[in-house]
């Protein structure tokens, strides 16, 4: 995979370049930095903001001043693009994911809650918020969030699956779930 990424990143088609940048999210940070930073200067906005998104979690201390400045400018471009659709839960969830990757807890939680307020049936907002809580060691908050989703959208496989994983992480596996809106087991 790593061998073909440079080819895809230099493809004439911007959609191919953007997809290749997205794949970099699954690579180690050193490879991500080496291959994604040049994409911040791509002539196509979609490619630039995808590069900024995958580089958002790189610790600022690991970047040169020039890299940090370039990244900050393109991250602002990404934020502006999401804010242009701020009335959509997808945009708010994208902002929540960005802020979560940067460790901006209050902004991330606020964006996820805004997504839920816009559309309480938008499952990805709940699942991403719960995953962020999990990453912070707040598993009970994650469970509470997922129970809320499961009670509002009881047929959501994603909400049920994420709730099951939360319960397993808490070693709550001795009783079967009969109904997700009941209180904690």
N, C-alpha and C positions, 0 to 999 in steps of 0.2 A: 504494500500500500504506500509506504513512504517513498518508494522509488518512482511511482507515477504521479504523486502529488505535485512536484515541480512542473511537470508537463501540463497538468490540469490548471495550475495557477497561472500559467502563461498562455492558456488557450485564447483564441480570438473571441469566443462566445462568453459574454459576461455572466450568463447563467451558469456555465461550467466553472468559471472562476469563483463565483459566489458559493457554489456547492462544494468546491474543493476547500475553500476557506472554512466552511462549516465542518468538514471532516477533521480539520486541524484541532477542533475542540476535544477530540478523543486522543490526541497525541500528548506526549510529555511536554511540559512547559518550555524546555529549551528548544525543542523542535518547533513548537508553536510560535515562539518568539522569532526564531530565525526565518520561518517561512511566511508568517502572517504579517509581520511588520511592513514589508515592502508593499503589501496590498492596501495599506492605509493611504497610499498615493495613487491608487487605481483611478482612472478617469470616470468610472461608473460608480455612482453613489451606493447602489445595492452592495457592491463588492466591498467598498470602504467601510460601510456600517457593519457588515457581517464580520469583517476583520476586527473592527473595534469591539464587537460583542464577544468574540472568542478570546480577545486579549484582555478583556476587562478584569479578569481575576489575577492577572500577573501582578505580583507585589511591586509597588512603585519603586522600592529600593533596589530592585533588580534591573531597572531601566536607566538608560542614560537620560540626561536632561532633554536632548533632542527627541528621543523616543517618547518620553513622558509627555512632552508638549504636543507631539503629533497625535498620540493616543487620546489625550484629553480633548483635543479639537474634534476628532472624529467621533468620540463618545458623545460629545455634545450634539453632533449631527444625528447620531442614533436616537438620542433622547428627543430631539426636535421631531424626528420622523414619527416616533411613538406618540408624542403629544399631539401631533396633527390628527391622530385617531383616538384621542383620549376618552372619547365616549364609548369606546369598544372595550369589552373585557380582555380581549386578546392583547391590546396595546398596554393595558395596565399590568397584565400578567408578565408581559415582556419587560416592562420597567421593573417590576418586582424581581424578576430573575436577574436583571442587570445589577440592581442594588444588592441583592443577596450575594452575587458573585464578588462584589466589592466589599462585602462585610458591612454594608450600611443597613443595619437592622431596622431602625425606625422607618426609613424610607421604603424598604422592601415590604415590611408588614403593612404599611399604609397603602402601598400600591396594590397588594393582593386583596386587602379589604375593600378598596375602591372597585376592583374588578368584580368582587362578590356582590357589592352593593348595586353595581350596574346590571348584573345578571346573576341572580342567586342560583341558577341552574348551570352555570359555566364551571364544570368540574375541574378543568386544569388549574383554576385559581386556588381551589381548596387543596388539591394534591401538591401543587408547588409550595403553597404556604406551609402545609404540613411537613413537607420535606425540608423546608428551611428551618422550621422549628426543630425537627429531628437533628439537623446539622448543628444546632445550637445546644443540643442536649436537653431540649424541652419536649420530651416524648409525650407527656400528658397533654400539652397544648396541641401537639400533632394529632393525638387521638381525638381530642375534643373537636378539632377542626374537621377531621374525617367523619366523625359521628354526625356532625351537623350536615355535611355533604350527603352522607348516606340516608339521613332522614328526609332531606329535601328531594333528593334524586335516588330513591331506593333501588332502581334498576341499573344504576351506573356500575358497571363492572370495575372501572378504574377506581372509583371511590371505595367499593367493597374490598378490592384487592389491596389498596393502600392501607385501609383500616386493618385488614388481616395482618399485613406486615408489621404495622405498629404494635398490634397486640402480641405478635410473636417476639418482637424486640423486647417487650416488657414481660415475657414469659407468662402471658395470660393465654394458656393453651389448653387448660383442663376442661373447660365447659364449651360446648358448641354454641355458636351464635344462632339464636332463633330469630332475632329481630334487632336491627342495628340502632333503633332509637331508644332502646332501654338503657338504663344507667350502666356505668362501668361494672364489669363482672366482679 
